[in-house]
Amino acid sequence: MIIEIGIVAGDIWHYLDLHGEVPLSALVKDIDKPRDNVLMSLGWLAREGHVLLQQKGNEYRVSLRKDAQ
């Protein structure tokens, strides 16, 4: 499972590098992996300080940290 989380984390990184800040719902939809895997991978990236999560209204927005690239 940890290998899959790492692979999906890489998918998230590349997606955010290409698209910039996106709604969490778009990220989950576009990554095309099980929602739980996307969320676990996103949590890993957030814990490591590679992504920013911000709540704006009713949704969360996700982006790469500028200094993490």
Phi and psi restraints in degrees (range 20) as a CNS / XPLOR table:
assign (resid 1 and name C) (resid 2 and name N)
       (resid 2 and name CA) (resid 2 and name C) 1.0 -64.3 20.0 2
assign (resid 2 and name N) (resid 2 and name CA)
       (resid 2 and name C) (resid 3 and name N) 1.0 -32.2 20.0 2
assign (resid 2 and name C) (resid 3 and name N)
       (resid 3 and name CA) (resid 3 and name C) 1.0 -67.8 20.0 2
assign (resid 3 and name N) (resid 3 and name CA)
       (resid 3 and name C) (resid 4 and name N) 1.0 -43.1 20.0 2
assign (resid 3 and name C) (resid 4 and name N)
       (resid 4 and name CA) (resid 4 and name C) 1.0 -61.7 20.0 2
assign (resid 4 and name N) (resid 4 and name CA)
       (resid 4 and name C) (resid 5 and name N) 1.0 -40.5 20.0 2
assign (resid 4 and name C) (resid 5 and name N)
       (resid 5 and name CA) (resid 5 and name C) 1.0 -60.9 20.0 2
assign (resid 5 and name N) (resid 5 and name CA)
       (resid 5 and name C) (resid 6 and name N) 1.0 -42.2 20.0 2
assign (resid 5 and name C) (resid 6 and name N)
       (resid 6 and name CA) (resid 6 and name C) 1.0 -64.8 20.0 2
assign (resid 6 and name N) (resid 6 and name CA)
       (resid 6 and name C) (resid 7 and name N) 1.0 -40.0 20.0 2
assign (resid 6 and name C) (resid 7 and name N)
       (resid 7 and name CA) (resid 7 and name C) 1.0 -64.7 20.0 2
assign (resid 7 and name N) (resid 7 and name CA)
       (resid 7 and name C) (resid 8 and name N) 1.0 -45.7 20.0 2
assign (resid 7 and name C) (resid 8 and name N)
       (resid 8 and name CA) (resid 8 and name C) 1.0 -66.6 20.0 2
assign (resid 8 and name N) (resid 8 and name CA)
       (resid 8 and name C) (resid 9 and name N) 1.0 -35.3 20.0 2
assign (resid 8 and name C) (resid 9 and name N)
       (resid 9 and name CA) (resid 9 and name C) 1.0 -60.1 20.0 2
assign (resid 9 and name N) (resid 9 and name CA)
       (resid 9 and name C) (resid 10 and name N) 1.0 -40.0 20.0 2
assign (resid 9 and name C) (resid 10 and name N)
       (resid 10 and name CA) (resid 10 and name C) 1.0 -64.7 20.0 2
assign (resid 10 and name N) (resid 10 and name CA)
       (resid 10 and name C) (resid 11 and name N) 1.0 -39.7 20.0 2
assign (resid 10 and name C) (resid 11 and name N)
       (resid 11 and name CA) (resid 11 and name C) 1.0 -61.2 20.0 2
assign (resid 11 and name N) (resid 11 and name CA)
       (resid 11 and name C) (resid 12 and name N) 1.0 -42.7 20.0 2
assign (resid 11 and name C) (resid 12 and name N)
       (resid 12 and name CA) (resid 12 and name C) 1.0 -62.4 20.0 2
assign (resid 12 and name N) (resid 12 and name CA)
       (resid 12 and name C) (resid 13 and name N) 1.0 -46.4 20.0 2
assign (resid 12 and name C) (resid 13 and name N)
       (resid 13 and name CA) (resid 13 and name C) 1.0 -55.8 20.0 2
assign (resid 13 and name N) (resid 13 and name CA)
       (resid 13 and name C) (resid 14 and name N) 1.0 -49.6 20.0 2
assign (resid 13 and name C) (resid 14 and name N)
       (resid 14 and name CA) (resid 14 and name C) 1.0 -65.2 20.0 2
assign (resid 14 and name N) (resid 14 and name CA)
       (resid 14 and name C) (resid 15 and name N) 1.0 -39.9 20.0 2
assign (resid 14 and name C) (resid 15 and name N)
       (resid 15 and name CA) (resid 15 and name C) 1.0 -61.1 20.0 2
assign (resid 15 and name N) (resid 15 and name CA)
       (resid 15 and name C) (resid 16 and name N) 1.0 -48.0 20.0 2
assign (resid 15 and name C) (resid 16 and name N)
       (resid 16 and name CA) (resid 16 and name C) 1.0 -68.4 20.0 2
assign (resid 16 and name N) (resid 16 and name CA)
       (resid 16 and name C) (resid 17 and name N) 1.0 -34.6 20.0 2
assign (resid 16 and name C) (resid 17 and name N)
       (resid 17 and name CA) (resid 17 and name C) 1.0 -62.7 20.0 2
assign (resid 17 and name N) (resid 17 and name CA)
       (resid 17 and name C) (resid 18 and name N) 1.0 -35.9 20.0 2
assign (resid 17 and name C) (resid 18 and name N)
       (resid 18 and name CA) (resid 18 and name C) 1.0 -80.6 20.0 2
assign (resid 18 and name N) (resid 18 and name CA)
       (resid 18 and name C) (resid 19 and name N) 1.0 -39.8 20.0 2
assign (resid 18 and name C) (resid 19 and name N)
       (resid 19 and name CA) (resid 19 and name C) 1.0 -102.4 20.0 2
assign (resid 19 and name N) (resid 19 and name CA)
       (resid 19 and name C) (resid 20 and name N) 1.0 -13.2 20.0 2
assign (resid 19 and name C) (resid 20 and name N)
       (resid 20 and name CA) (resid 20 and name C) 1.0 73.8 20.0 2
assign (resid 20 and name N) (resid 20 and name CA)
       (resid 20 and name C) (resid 21 and name N) 1.0 -150.3 20.0 2
assign (resid 20 and name C) (resid 21 and name N)
       (resid 21 and name CA) (resid 21 and name C) 1.0 -70.3 20.0 2
assign (resid 21 and name N) (resid 21 and name CA)
       (resid 21 and name C) (resid 22 and name N) 1.0 131.3 20.0 2
assign (resid 21 and name C) (resid 22 and name N)
       (resid 22 and name CA) (resid 22 and name C) 1.0 -136.9 20.0 2
assign (resid 22 and name N) (resid 22 and name CA)
       (resid 22 and name C) (resid 23 and name N) 1.0 157.2 20.0 2
assign (resid 22 and name C) (resid 23 and name N)
       (resid 23 and name CA) (resid 23 and name C) 1.0 -67.8 20.0 2
assign (resid 23 and name N) (resid 23 and name CA)
       (resid 23 and name C) (resid 24 and name N) 1.0 145.2 20.0 2
assign (resid 23 and name C) (resid 24 and name N)
       (resid 24 and name CA) (resid 24 and name C) 1.0 -56.0 20.0 2
assign (resid 24 and name N) (resid 24 and name CA)
       (resid 24 and name C) (resid 25 and name N) 1.0 -39.0 20.0 2
assign (resid 24 and name C) (resid 25 and name N)
       (resid 25 and name CA) (resid 25 and name C) 1.0 -61.6 20.0 2
assign (resid 25 and name N) (resid 25 and name CA)
       (resid 25 and name C) (resid 26 and name N) 1.0 -38.2 20.0 2
assign (resid 25 and name C) (resid 26 and name N)
       (resid 26 and name CA) (resid 26 and name C) 1.0 -68.1 20.0 2
assign (resid 26 and name N) (resid 26 and name CA)
       (resid 26 and name C) (resid 27 and name N) 1.0 -40.6 20.0 2
assign (resid 26 and name C) (resid 27 and name N)
       (resid 27 and name CA) (resid 27 and name C) 1.0 -60.6 20.0 2
assign (resid 27 and name N) (resid 27 and name CA)
       (resid 27 and name C) (resid 28 and name N) 1.0 -48.2 20.0 2
assign (resid 27 and name C) (resid 28 and name N)
       (resid 28 and name CA) (resid 28 and name C) 1.0 -61.8 20.0 2
assign (resid 28 and name N) (resid 28 and name CA)
       (resid 28 and name C) (resid 29 and name N) 1.0 -41.8 20.0 2
assign (resid 28 and name C) (resid 29 and name N)
       (resid 29 and name CA) (resid 29 and name C) 1.0 -68.1 20.0 2
assign (resid 29 and name N) (resid 29 and name CA)
       (resid 29 and name C) (resid 30 and name N) 1.0 -44.5 20.0 2
assign (resid 29 and name C) (resid 30 and name N)
       (resid 30 and name CA) (resid 30 and name C) 1.0 -80.9 20.0 2
assign (resid 30 and name N) (resid 30 and name CA)
       (resid 30 and name C) (resid 31 and name N) 1.0 -23.7 20.0 2
assign (resid 30 and name C) (resid 31 and name N)
       (resid 31 and name CA) (resid 31 and name C) 1.0 -69.2 20.0 2
assign (resid 31 and name N) (resid 31 and name CA)
       (resid 31 and name C) (resid 32 and name N) 1.0 -26.6 20.0 2
assign (resid 31 and name C) (resid 32 and name N)
       (resid 32 and name CA) (resid 32 and name C) 1.0 60.8 20.0 2
assign (resid 32 and name N) (resid 32 and name CA)
       (resid 32 and name C) (resid 33 and name N) 1.0 42.3 20.0 2
assign (resid 32 and name C) (resid 33 and name N)
       (resid 33 and name CA) (resid 33 and name C) 1.0 -129.0 20.0 2
assign (resid 33 and name N) (resid 33 and name CA)
       (resid 33 and name C) (resid 34 and name N) 1.0 164.3 20.0 2
assign (resid 33 and name C) (resid 34 and name N)
       (resid 34 and name CA) (resid 34 and name C) 1.0 -55.6 20.0 2
assign (resid 34 and name N) (resid 34 and name CA)
       (resid 34 and name C) (resid 35 and name N) 1.0 137.7 20.0 2
assign (resid 34 and name C) (resid 35 and name N)
       (resid 35 and name CA) (resid 35 and name C) 1.0 -51.5 20.0 2
assign (resid 35 and name N) (resid 35 and name CA)
       (resid 35 and name C) (resid 36 and name N) 1.0 -44.2 20.0 2
assign (resid 35 and name C) (resid 36 and name N)
       (resid 36 and name CA) (resid 36 and name C) 1.0 -59.7 20.0 2
assign (resid 36 and name N) (resid 36 and name CA)
       (resid 36 and name C) (resid 37 and name N) 1.0 -40.5 20.0 2
assign (resid 36 and name C) (resid 37 and name N)
       (resid 37 and name CA) (resid 37 and name C) 1.0 -65.6 20.0 2
assign (resid 37 and name N) (resid 37 and name CA)
       (resid 37 and name C) (resid 38 and name N) 1.0 -41.0 20.0 2
assign (resid 37 and name C) (resid 38 and name N)
       (resid 38 and name CA) (resid 38 and name C) 1.0 -62.8 20.0 2
assign (resid 38 and name N) (resid 38 and name CA)
       (resid 38 and name C) (resid 39 and name N) 1.0 -44.6 20.0 2
assign (resid 38 and name C) (resid 39 and name N)
       (resid 39 and name CA) (resid 39 and name C) 1.0 -67.0 20.0 2
assign (resid 39 and name N) (resid 39 and name CA)
       (resid 39 and name C) (resid 40 and name N) 1.0 -40.0 20.0 2
assign (resid 39 and name C) (resid 40 and name N)
       (resid 40 and name CA) (resid 40 and name C) 1.0 -63.8 20.0 2
assign (resid 40 and name N) (resid 40 and name CA)
       (resid 40 and name C) (resid 41 and name N) 1.0 -42.7 20.0 2
assign (resid 40 and name C) (resid 41 and name N)
       (resid 41 and name CA) (resid 41 and name C) 1.0 -66.4 20.0 2
assign (resid 41 and name N) (resid 41 and name CA)
       (resid 41 and name C) (resid 42 and name N) 1.0 -39.6 20.0 2
assign (resid 41 and name C) (resid 42 and name N)
       (resid 42 and name CA) (resid 42 and name C) 1.0 -64.6 20.0 2
assign (resid 42 and name N) (resid 42 and name CA)
       (resid 42 and name C) (resid 43 and name N) 1.0 -40.7 20.0 2
assign (resid 42 and name C) (resid 43 and name N)
       (resid 43 and name CA) (resid 43 and name C) 1.0 -61.3 20.0 2
assign (resid 43 and name N) (resid 43 and name CA)
       (resid 43 and name C) (resid 44 and name N) 1.0 -40.4 20.0 2
assign (resid 43 and name C) (resid 44 and name N)
       (resid 44 and name CA) (resid 44 and name C) 1.0 -62.3 20.0 2
assign (resid 44 and name N) (resid 44 and name CA)
       (resid 44 and name C) (resid 45 and name N) 1.0 -47.7 20.0 2
assign (resid 44 and name C) (resid 45 and name N)
       (resid 45 and name CA) (resid 45 and name C) 1.0 -62.7 20.0 2
assign (resid 45 and name N) (resid 45 and name CA)
       (resid 45 and name C) (resid 46 and name N) 1.0 -38.8 20.0 2
assign (resid 45 and name C) (resid 46 and name N)
       (resid 46 and name CA) (resid 46 and name C) 1.0 -66.1 20.0 2
assign (resid 46 and name N) (resid 46 and name CA)
       (resid 46 and name C) (resid 47 and name N) 1.0 -43.8 20.0 2
assign (resid 46 and name C) (resid 47 and name N)
       (resid 47 and name CA) (resid 47 and name C) 1.0 -62.8 20.0 2
assign (resid 47 and name N) (resid 47 and name CA)
       (resid 47 and name C) (resid 48 and name N) 1.0 -36.6 20.0 2
assign (resid 47 and name C) (resid 48 and name N)
       (resid 48 and name CA) (resid 48 and name C) 1.0 -79.5 20.0 2
assign (resid 48 and name N) (resid 48 and name CA)
       (resid 48 and name C) (resid 49 and name N) 1.0 -6.0 20.0 2
assign (resid 48 and name C) (resid 49 and name N)
       (resid 49 and name CA) (resid 49 and name C) 1.0 83.2 20.0 2
assign (resid 49 and name N) (resid 49 and name CA)
       (resid 49 and name C) (resid 50 and name N) 1.0 19.8 20.0 2
assign (resid 49 and name C) (resid 50 and name N)
       (resid 50 and name CA) (resid 50 and name C) 1.0 -90.5 20.0 2
assign (resid 50 and name N) (resid 50 and name CA)
       (resid 50 and name C) (resid 51 and name N) 1.0 -22.3 20.0 2
assign (resid 50 and name C) (resid 51 and name N)
       (resid 51 and name CA) (resid 51 and name C) 1.0 -128.4 20.0 2
assign (resid 51 and name N) (resid 51 and name CA)
       (resid 51 and name C) (resid 52 and name N) 1.0 158.0 20.0 2
assign (resid 51 and name C) (resid 52 and name N)
       (resid 52 and name CA) (resid 52 and name C) 1.0 -111.7 20.0 2
assign (resid 52 and name N) (resid 52 and name CA)
       (resid 52 and name C) (resid 53 and name N) 1.0 136.9 20.0 2
assign (resid 52 and name C) (resid 53 and name N)
       (resid 53 and name CA) (resid 53 and name C) 1.0 -117.7 20.0 2
assign (resid 53 and name N) (resid 53 and name CA)
       (resid 53 and name C) (resid 54 and name N) 1.0 125.6 20.0 2
assign (resid 53 and name C) (resid 54 and name N)
       (resid 54 and name CA) (resid 54 and name C) 1.0 -131.6 20.0 2
assign (resid 54 and name N) (resid 54 and name CA)
       (resid 54 and name C) (resid 55 and name N) 1.0 135.1 20.0 2
assign (resid 54 and name C) (resid 55 and name N)
       (resid 55 and name CA) (resid 55 and name C) 1.0 -88.9 20.0 2
assign (resid 55 and name N) (resid 55 and name CA)
       (resid 55 and name C) (resid 56 and name N) 1.0 125.9 20.0 2
assign (resid 55 and name C) (resid 56 and name N)
       (resid 56 and name CA) (resid 56 and name C) 1.0 -127.3 20.0 2
assign (resid 56 and name N) (resid 56 and name CA)
       (resid 56 and name C) (resid 57 and name N) 1.0 105.2 20.0 2
assign (resid 56 and name C) (resid 57 and name N)
       (resid 57 and name CA) (resid 57 and name C) 1.0 67.6 20.0 2
assign (resid 57 and name N) (resid 57 and name CA)
       (resid 57 and name C) (resid 58 and name N) 1.0 -124.8 20.0 2
assign (resid 57 and name C) (resid 58 and name N)
       (resid 58 and name CA) (resid 58 and name C) 1.0 -92.8 20.0 2
assign (resid 58 and name N) (resid 58 and name CA)
       (resid 58 and name C) (resid 59 and name N) 1.0 1.0 20.0 2
assign (resid 58 and name C) (resid 59 and name N)
       (resid 59 and name CA) (resid 59 and name C) 1.0 -127.0 20.0 2
assign (resid 59 and name N) (resid 59 and name CA)
       (resid 59 and name C) (resid 60 and name N) 1.0 162.3 20.0 2
assign (resid 59 and name C) (resid 60 and name N)
       (resid 60 and name CA) (resid 60 and name C) 1.0 -100.6 20.0 2
assign (resid 60 and name N) (resid 60 and name CA)
       (resid 60 and name C) (resid 61 and name N) 1.0 143.3 20.0 2
assign (resid 60 and name C) (resid 61 and name N)
       (resid 61 and name CA) (resid 61 and name C) 1.0 -115.6 20.0 2
assign (resid 61 and name N) (resid 61 and name CA)
       (resid 61 and name C) (resid 62 and name N) 1.0 144.0 20.0 2
assign (resid 61 and name C) (resid 62 and name N)
       (resid 62 and name CA) (resid 62 and name C) 1.0 -124.5 20.0 2
assign (resid 62 and name N) (resid 62 and name CA)
       (resid 62 and name C) (resid 63 and name N) 1.0 138.6 20.0 2
assign (resid 62 and name C) (resid 63 and name N)
       (resid 63 and name CA) (resid 63 and name C) 1.0 -151.4 20.0 2
assign (resid 63 and name N) (resid 63 and name CA)
       (resid 63 and name C) (resid 64 and name N) 1.0 159.8 20.0 2
assign (resid 63 and name C) (resid 64 and name N)
       (resid 64 and name CA) (resid 64 and name C) 1.0 -73.5 20.0 2
assign (resid 64 and name N) (resid 64 and name CA)
       (resid 64 and name C) (resid 65 and name N) 1.0 144.9 20.0 2
assign (resid 64 and name C) (resid 65 and name N)
       (resid 65 and name CA) (resid 65 and name C) 1.0 -70.0 20.0 2
assign (resid 65 and name N) (resid 65 and name CA)
       (resid 65 and name C) (resid 66 and name N) 1.0 133.7 20.0 2
assign (resid 65 and name C) (resid 66 and name N)
       (resid 66 and name CA) (resid 66 and name C) 1.0 -61.9 20.0 2
assign (resid 66 and name N) (resid 66 and name CA)
       (resid 66 and name C) (resid 67 and name N) 1.0 -36.6 20.0 2
assign (resid 66 and name C) (resid 67 and name N)
       (resid 67 and name CA) (resid 67 and name C) 1.0 -84.4 20.0 2
assign (resid 67 and name N) (resid 67 and name CA)
       (resid 67 and name C) (resid 68 and name N) 1.0 -0.6 20.0 2
assign (resid 67 and name C) (resid 68 and name N)
       (resid 68 and name CA) (resid 68 and name C) 1.0 -94.1 20.0 2
assign (resid 68 and name N) (resid 68 and name CA)
       (resid 68 and name C) (resid 69 and name N) 1.0 -6.7 20.0 2
